[in-house]
Amino acid sequence: MKRDRITKRRDKLARMAERAAVPERSFLGRAPRSLIRPAVSMACAPSLQAIAAALRDRTLHIDEESLESAWRFFTDGRTALYGYDVTEALRETVRLQQKIVRPEPVELDQAPVAVAV
């Protein structure tokens, strides 16, 4: 049961990341123009697409803490993703990407050797 909940959460987060990677079209009228600024969306698109791909990859283990931080990143309107600062949004997106898509630790098959000069 818990696995189904995590799988559903991962799929939903992947859809949110893919949706955020595409710049929104502005609406005319009194409605807000867009939630995520087009410049922010375009700058963060590669990282958001990498996050979406990692979330859809079932072989990659993602802990619940990382999923919770991704949920807060996409749903909390106070994150930099919804702000005006492109650089800060890119920094936060890359931080989340590194948390979700972390490389496997490298194990050395030989002990380190000291070299005397």
Contacts in CASP RR format, 6 or more apart in sequence:
PFRMAT RR
TARGET T0000
AUTHOR 0000-0000-0000
METHOD contacts of the structure
MODEL  1
MKRDRITKRRDKLARMAERAAVPERSFLGRAPRSLIRPAVSMACAPSLQA
IAAALRDRTLHIDEESLESAWRFFTDGRTALYGYDVTEALRETVRLQQKI
VRPEPVELDQAPVAVAV
6 64 0 8 1.000
6 67 0 8 1.000
7 58 0 8 1.000
9 67 0 8 1.000
9 71 0 8 1.000
10 55 0 8 1.000
10 56 0 8 1.000
10 62 0 8 1.000
10 67 0 8 1.000
11 55 0 8 1.000
11 56 0 8 1.000
13 51 0 8 1.000
13 55 0 8 1.000
13 67 0 8 1.000
13 70 0 8 1.000
13 71 0 8 1.000
13 74 0 8 1.000
14 51 0 8 1.000
14 52 0 8 1.000
14 53 0 8 1.000
14 55 0 8 1.000
14 56 0 8 1.000
15 52 0 8 1.000
16 74 0 8 1.000
16 75 0 8 1.000
17 48 0 8 1.000
17 49 0 8 1.000
17 51 0 8 1.000
17 52 0 8 1.000
17 55 0 8 1.000
17 70 0 8 1.000
17 74 0 8 1.000
18 48 0 8 1.000
18 49 0 8 1.000
18 52 0 8 1.000
20 36 0 8 1.000
20 41 0 8 1.000
20 44 0 8 1.000
20 48 0 8 1.000
20 74 0 8 1.000
20 81 0 8 1.000
21 41 0 8 1.000
21 44 0 8 1.000
21 45 0 8 1.000
21 48 0 8 1.000
21 49 0 8 1.000
21 52 0 8 1.000
22 41 0 8 1.000
22 45 0 8 1.000
23 34 0 8 1.000
23 36 0 8 1.000
23 38 0 8 1.000
23 41 0 8 1.000
23 42 0 8 1.000
24 34 0 8 1.000
24 35 0 8 1.000
24 36 0 8 1.000
24 38 0 8 1.000
24 41 0 8 1.000
25 34 0 8 1.000
26 33 0 8 1.000
26 34 0 8 1.000
27 33 0 8 1.000
27 34 0 8 1.000
35 82 0 8 1.000
36 81 0 8 1.000
36 82 0 8 1.000
37 83 0 8 1.000
37 84 0 8 1.000
37 86 0 8 1.000
39 86 0 8 1.000
40 80 0 8 1.000
40 81 0 8 1.000
40 83 0 8 1.000
40 84 0 8 1.000
40 86 0 8 1.000
40 89 0 8 1.000
43 86 0 8 1.000
43 89 0 8 1.000
43 90 0 8 1.000
44 81 0 8 1.000
44 89 0 8 1.000
44 90 0 8 1.000
44 93 0 8 1.000
47 90 0 8 1.000
47 93 0 8 1.000
47 94 0 8 1.000
47 96 0 8 1.000
47 97 0 8 1.000
48 93 0 8 1.000
50 97 0 8 1.000
50 101 0 8 1.000
51 70 0 8 1.000
51 93 0 8 1.000
51 96 0 8 1.000
51 97 0 8 1.000
51 100 0 8 1.000
51 101 0 8 1.000
54 60 0 8 1.000
54 62 0 8 1.000
54 97 0 8 1.000
54 100 0 8 1.000
54 101 0 8 1.000
55 62 0 8 1.000
55 70 0 8 1.000
55 100 0 8 1.000
60 101 0 8 1.000
62 100 0 8 1.000
66 99 0 8 1.000
66 100 0 8 1.000
69 96 0 8 1.000
69 99 0 8 1.000
70 96 0 8 1.000
70 99 0 8 1.000
70 100 0 8 1.000
72 79 0 8 1.000
73 79 0 8 1.000
73 81 0 8 1.000
73 92 0 8 1.000
73 93 0 8 1.000
73 96 0 8 1.000
74 81 0 8 1.000
79 92 0 8 1.000
80 88 0 8 1.000
80 89 0 8 1.000
80 91 0 8 1.000
80 92 0 8 1.000
81 89 0 8 1.000
81 92 0 8 1.000
81 93 0 8 1.000
83 89 0 8 1.000
END
